């Protein structure tokens, strides 16, 4: 799935510990939920100041979701 790979690639590029990055795909009644797991120390880098990085990731997912025709959301855990 391109959305999962996209989130994983961007997250690995941002963090200090890329081996700790894990993306799980969960289907629910509203569509697909991507759960992004990172190391505790890297959480701020993935979220960004005022959530700017997280917003950018969600914007990229909207474009990918439009191409795939199914709603996709992102949870950072």
HUFENKA-V361098 format. One record per residue. N is the residue number from 1. RES is the residue in one small letter. SS is DSSP state (H for helix, E for strand, C for the rest). D_LAST is the distance of its C-alpha to the last C-alpha in whole Angstrom. Layout:
# HUFENKA-V361098
((N	RES	SS	D_LAST) (N	RES	SS	D_LAST))
This chain:
# HUFENKA-V361098
((1	x	C	20) (2	x	H	20) (3	x	H	17) (4	x	H	15) (5	x	H	17) (6	x	H	17) (7	x	H	13) (8	x	H	13) (9	x	H	17) (10	x	H	16) (11	x	H	12) (12	x	H	15) (13	x	H	17) (14	x	H	15) (15	x	C	14) (16	x	C	17) (17	x	C	15) (18	x	H	15) (19	x	H	16) (20	x	H	12) (21	x	C	11) (22	x	E	10) (23	x	E	10) (24	x	E	11) (25	x	E	13) (26	x	E	13) (27	x	E	17) (28	x	E	17) (29	x	C	20) (30	x	C	19) (31	x	E	19) (32	x	E	16) (33	x	E	12) (34	x	E	10) (35	x	E	7) (36	x	E	6) (37	x	E	5) (38	x	C	7) (39	x	C	9) (40	x	H	9) (41	x	H	12) (42	x	H	11) (43	x	H	8) (44	x	H	11) (45	x	H	13) (46	x	H	10) (47	x	H	10) (48	x	C	14) (49	x	H	17) (50	x	H	17) (51	x	H	14) (52	x	H	16) (53	x	H	14) (54	x	H	12) (55	x	H	15) (56	x	H	17) (57	x	H	14) (58	x	H	14) (59	x	H	18) (60	x	H	18) (61	x	H	17) (62	x	H	19) (63	x	H	22) (64	x	H	21) (65	x	H	21) (66	x	H	24) (67	x	H	26) (68	x	H	24) (69	x	C	25) (70	x	C	22) (71	x	C	19) (72	x	E	16) (73	x	E	13) (74	x	E	10) (75	x	E	6) (76	x	E	4) (77	x	C	0))
